[in-house]
């Protein structure tokens, strides 16, 4: 956060400290005496929900502006997809185990795609095309890891879940954020997005995909490259052509995204959209 400017007035930090050191009397021990912004019970009350929305928007915004981050490459995808060679920890039966292990190739593609984005970002002094993920495991981990592979920063927008979702170890610590509200988290995913890449996933990934499509379809968001990784996977999961045939979406709406199967294929779409220079990965054949 930006360095505090000089002021001759007492700061809120000083007053919070002073209030905590006040003599213990029935008055000072009353919850009503606490400074409003230092009163956890008040700040988490139902009536302050709107303020909490604002705070969850402002805190990441301050830090991202301080780092000079102008635009991002968003990676959405399943938390349950394992790294190749690692056990499918989320599998509940043998069928899921087999399918998740086969899907581990998308971990590799997400990692490579993030490497392409991050090498491009480094050429902009890490201000544009910065990788952002949900900060968790699976595809999210692969995205942050790809950025670290090429020594570039990446953002993690984590969220508190009942079954815990700790940030993966590849997120840049100073760009690791935590959210209570899905809504404010989604705003930050798309606020700076120049690319949205969707890998195989579950309900959350579908939610993120369809929200992106809805914003573009309704003109509330500029049209940007939206990449759907995995023709075989998504061909089984969704059929937007059926919606077009039914007339509930426009015949051209399925053209709002591009289906790809590899990091190279996906990044070629991005390069063409923005006239970007070629990027070659060190391990590329």
Secondary structure as GFF3:
##gff-version 3
##sequence-region A 1 285
A	DSSP	alpha_helix	12	20	.	.	.	ID=ss1
A	DSSP	three_ten_helix	31	33	.	.	.	ID=ss2
A	DSSP	three_ten_helix	36	38	.	.	.	ID=ss3
A	DSSP	alpha_helix	40	43	.	.	.	ID=ss4
A	DSSP	three_ten_helix	46	48	.	.	.	ID=ss5
A	DSSP	alpha_helix	49	66	.	.	.	ID=ss6
A	DSSP	beta_strand	72	76	.	.	.	ID=ss7
A	DSSP	alpha_helix	94	102	.	.	.	ID=ss8
A	DSSP	alpha_helix	105	122	.	.	.	ID=ss9
A	DSSP	beta_strand	130	133	.	.	.	ID=ss10
A	DSSP	alpha_helix	139	149	.	.	.	ID=ss11
A	DSSP	beta_strand	154	159	.	.	.	ID=ss12
A	DSSP	three_ten_helix	173	175	.	.	.	ID=ss13
A	DSSP	beta_strand	176	179	.	.	.	ID=ss14
A	DSSP	alpha_helix	182	191	.	.	.	ID=ss15
A	DSSP	beta_strand	193	198	.	.	.	ID=ss16
A	DSSP	alpha_helix	203	217	.	.	.	ID=ss17
A	DSSP	beta_strand	225	229	.	.	.	ID=ss18
A	DSSP	alpha_helix	231	237	.	.	.	ID=ss19
A	DSSP	alpha_helix	240	246	.	.	.	ID=ss20
A	DSSP	three_ten_helix	253	256	.	.	.	ID=ss21
A	DSSP	beta_strand	258	260	.	.	.	ID=ss22
A	DSSP	alpha_helix	263	274	.	.	.	ID=ss23
###
